[in-house]
């Protein structure tokens, strides 16, 4: 199981939002690359980056900050505003290891199928759900599609990695929605990266136990708990490896 420490970028700075709300922002660092260096020094190989401005506007806005993180030497998984082939190509050309498609994933066209075929393992789909329904456009709009229905569609389209975020727990430090994550693991052949709610070491222990039962649980994204020092990254990395 892989631990994905998270960096959310807004206005070029490292921030965290509570449940994705732009009016509930906490700034943790002026330079996201400095945070990435700390994560790498702790032993991380991957990092999950969200361009929040891109998610809200529909077009990546913080690629220079993302490139600075890539230069640190981590594998970067990037989401936020990647809604065209051109945007995906720019991100991958900037050194990003995996892009995350969110809003466009629920469109009726074959955009996801096309990019999954073109870019293969470099593409993941983010399924961000509030009360089991997929939220889009920076979590400010509802798609009307259930998370499990969306996941089944992604499986048919050949998507190999899903990032499943439970919005209700994101940034709340109340623990993950284990029931929702387990339901997602049962849907298809894709790998699942769990996101939302990790608040303590025991949450990761429980997810590691889930990974022993479900081989397709790829990892977990950890954000606010790291910034508020509720968990120790080297400890979580050792836990995930063991």
Secondary structure, DSSP 8 states (H G I E B T S, - for coil): -EEEEEEEEETTEEEEESTT-TTSEEEEES-HHHHHHHHHHTT-SEEEEEEHHHHHHSS---HHHHHHHHTTT-EEEEESS--SHHHHHHHHHTT-SEEEE-GGGGSSSSHHHHHHHHHGGGEEEEEEEETTEEEETTTTEEEEEEHHHHHHHHHHHT--EEEEEETTTTTT-S---HHHHHHHHTT-SSEEEEES---SHHHHHHHHHHHHH-TTEEEEEE-HHHHTTSS-HHHHHHHHH-
